[in-house]
Amino acid sequence: MQRQYRIAVIGHTGRGNYGHFIDRAWLQIPGCRVVAVADPDAEGRAQAVKRTRAERGFADYRQMLDTVRPDIVSIAPRWLDQHHDMILAT
C-alpha cells in the first residue's frame, strides 16, 4: 500500500498568489493529498481550498502548520521576500 503524504500549501493572494498555480500540481502526484491551504486573503483562500480540494483553509500559515502538522509544505508565493519566514516556520 502506497503512503499518503499530507500536503499543506502556503499562498498569498495579491502578493505573489500561488506561483503559477503550483498548488494544483499536487493534484497530479500519486500518494499526495492537499489537506490545508493558508492565505491571508479570505476570497483567495476560499478559491484555493476549492481548487485544491483541501480539507481546511487558514488565514495564518503558522496556525496551519501548528494545527495540521503536514508531511510536506509547498511554499507557493512567487515573491521571494516572504519565503524566508515561511521556510523557518516549517
C-alpha positions as CSV (number, residue, x, y, z in Angstrom):
1,M,0.0,0.0,0.0
2,Q,1.4,3.4,-1.0
3,R,1.9,6.0,1.7
4,Q,-0.3,9.1,1.5
5,Y,1.6,12.3,2.0
6,R,-0.4,15.2,3.6
7,I,0.4,18.4,1.8
8,A,-0.1,22.0,3.1
9,V,0.2,24.9,0.7
10,I,1.1,28.5,1.6
11,G,-0.1,31.2,-0.8
12,H,-0.8,34.9,-0.6
13,T,-3.4,36.2,-3.0
14,G,-2.4,39.7,-4.3
15,R,1.2,39.2,-3.1
16,G,2.6,36.5,-5.4
17,N,-0.6,34.4,-5.4
18,Y,0.3,30.7,-5.8
19,G,3.3,30.9,-8.1
20,H,1.9,29.8,-11.4
21,F,-0.7,27.6,-9.7
22,I,1.9,25.3,-8.1
23,D,-0.9,24.4,-5.6
24,R,-2.7,22.5,-8.3
25,A,0.4,20.4,-9.2
26,W,-0.2,18.3,-6.0
27,L,-3.4,17.0,-7.5
28,Q,-1.4,15.2,-10.2
29,I,1.1,13.5,-7.9
30,P,0.0,10.0,-6.7
31,G,0.2,9.5,-3.0
32,C,-0.3,13.2,-2.2
33,R,-3.4,14.9,-0.8
34,V,-3.7,18.6,0.0
35,V,-5.1,18.8,3.5
36,A,-4.8,22.6,4.1
37,V,-4.0,25.9,2.4
38,A,-3.1,29.2,4.1
39,D,-3.8,32.6,2.5
40,P,-4.4,35.8,4.4
41,D,-6.9,36.9,1.7
42,A,-10.3,35.4,2.5
43,E,-11.5,35.2,-1.1
44,G,-8.2,33.8,-2.4
45,R,-8.2,31.3,0.4
46,A,-11.7,30.1,-0.4
47,Q,-10.7,29.7,-4.1
48,A,-7.6,27.8,-3.2
49,V,-9.5,25.4,-0.9
50,K,-11.9,24.7,-3.7
51,R,-9.2,24.4,-6.4
52,T,-7.0,22.0,-4.4
53,R,-9.9,20.2,-2.7
54,A,-8.2,20.9,0.6
55,E,-9.9,20.0,3.8
56,R,-9.2,23.3,5.6
57,G,-8.2,26.9,4.9
58,F,-6.3,29.1,7.3
59,A,-5.6,32.9,7.3
60,D,-2.2,32.4,9.0
61,Y,0.3,29.8,7.8
62,R,1.8,29.5,11.2
63,Q,-1.5,28.4,12.7
64,M,-2.0,26.0,9.8
65,L,1.4,24.4,10.4
66,D,0.8,24.0,14.1
67,T,-2.7,22.6,13.6
68,V,-2.3,20.3,10.6
69,R,1.4,19.1,11.0
70,P,1.7,18.3,7.3
71,D,4.3,15.9,5.8
72,I,5.2,18.4,3.0
73,V,4.8,22.1,2.8
74,S,4.5,23.9,-0.5
75,I,5.7,27.5,-0.2
76,A,4.0,28.9,-3.3
77,P,4.0,32.8,-3.3
78,R,6.0,34.0,-6.2
79,W,7.5,36.9,-4.4
80,L,10.7,35.8,-2.6
81,D,10.5,38.4,0.2
82,Q,8.0,36.2,2.0
83,H,9.8,32.8,1.7
84,H,12.4,33.2,4.4
85,D,10.0,33.4,7.3
86,M,7.8,30.7,5.8
87,I,10.7,28.3,5.5
88,L,11.8,29.0,9.0
89,A,8.2,28.3,10.3
90,T,8.3,24.8,8.8
